[in-house]
Amino acid sequence: MQKYAISISILFVALSLQIKPLSAQTESPLSLDPAKVEWFKEAKFGMFIHWGLYSILEGSYNGRTLPDTTLKNGRSWYAEWIHTRLEIPVKEYQGLAKKFNPVHFDAEAWIKEAKNAGMRYFVITSKHHDGFALWNSKVSDYDIMNTPYKKDILAQLVNACKKHGLKYGFYYSHWQDWEHPCGAWPVWMPPVRSEEQFERYWQEKCLPQVKELLVEFDPDLLWFDTWFEEHHINPKRRDELIALVRQNSSKCLINGRISFSDPGENIDFLEMHDNSYPKEILDKPWQTPATMTHSWGWHAKDYNWKSSSRMIGYLMNNASKGGNYLLNIGPKPDGTFPAPAIQRLREIGAWLYTNGEALYGTKPVKIDVEEGVYLTQKEEKEETYLYITLTEPLKELELKLGNNTIKSCSLLGIGMDIPYSNKGKSVIIKIPERVFSGCSIPVIKIILSRNT
């Protein structure tokens, strides 16, 4: 677009004057003070948003609906990929910008839903693979200001997050960009970009837009996106992007999918693959990006809604292994959340109203338990609080507690005593059947005295 032509001229002038471009600015430390990551480790639960031009199509185009097995690359539920998966011509897809008018978008309503659900941070797709920016970008005309809506989405959400005390960050597609003339496309779809072509996109759009996000909005984290496939983000570009973030922010966290197979040592937290849940405790901070349905972007015919109980199980599974849960919603094109998403957010929030003590401020427990049982703990003075989240009905549970002595064992929120007996250095917890009739996912709280 026009701004790219201008950027070429600026880059030429800079070189002629021997001014260093973005890739050669003064070097900054690539690592961040580990103390800056503590808020993320404590937060546990965040909201992810996938929203953009693709939301208008709702997963369908020209009589076809994702997944469409009659097309070579149509076997996907991901509505945010509809441009490439259903082979929409570039000009036609980009023309959707003239139709994007989310008249019912209410940033405060979104953030209130997140906060009431127990979420402590918020991440939105500032620019997905289609290249469209949800903010007033000075780098590209392909942005929210060239829609009928003409208002900066990110600015409104940042203000709402600050008002309600949520940390905030942005997803930015640094690898694929289907709008820039040299941006990368899927590996299974032409055009294939050379390294020289991709470098032009990198310098003209990616790096300047990332700097815009940092300078304009001061985010708490940036969420970059690569996966198992071959991509252009080699170690040099990875570190160049990390350096840019460090130069412009003393707090912004960077996720491991900046280069999925080779994130290096300077990222701040690991990012799992989509809906992927580790089975072991991980030392480095991490999170799972997860969906409520199959698709990330709004798909009107994706009826595969996960239950709130299932998602609470994922949340507590991750907490028991030292990780976070970043739960996605795909808003509708008018700017509202789908009703099933709101229902599930409120159900999760209600569960956390009673059981949040088992999540926030806790750490993993290195005690082996059966599948579907998740342990977290806190320590205060001479006592340890041990929390047992039960996602499946059990009659009894054996825990190897070593020399620790149980002071009390009760159902969290209600206070009902739970019977137990000692067996050497283990304890056998007898779980009454009525525990599960009153709550689909009960939590047992044990207070331990630490014996020396």
Secondary structure by P-SEA (a helix, b strand, c coil): caaaaaaaaaaaaaaaacccccccccccccccccccaaaaaaaccbbbbbbccccccccccccccccccccccccccccccccccccccaaaaaacccccccccccaaaaaaaaaaacccccccccccccccccccccccccccccccccccaaaaaaaaaaaacccbbbbbccccccccccccccccccccccaaaaaaaaaccaaaaaaaaaaaccccbbbbbcccccccccaaaaaaaaaaaaacccbbbbccccccccccccccbbbccccccccccccccccccccccccccccccccccccaaaaaaaaaaaaaacccccccccccccccccaaaaaaaaaaaaaaaccccccccbbbbcccccccbbbbbcccccbbbbbbbbcccccccccccccccccccccccccccccccccccbbbbbbbccccccccbbbbbbbbbbcc
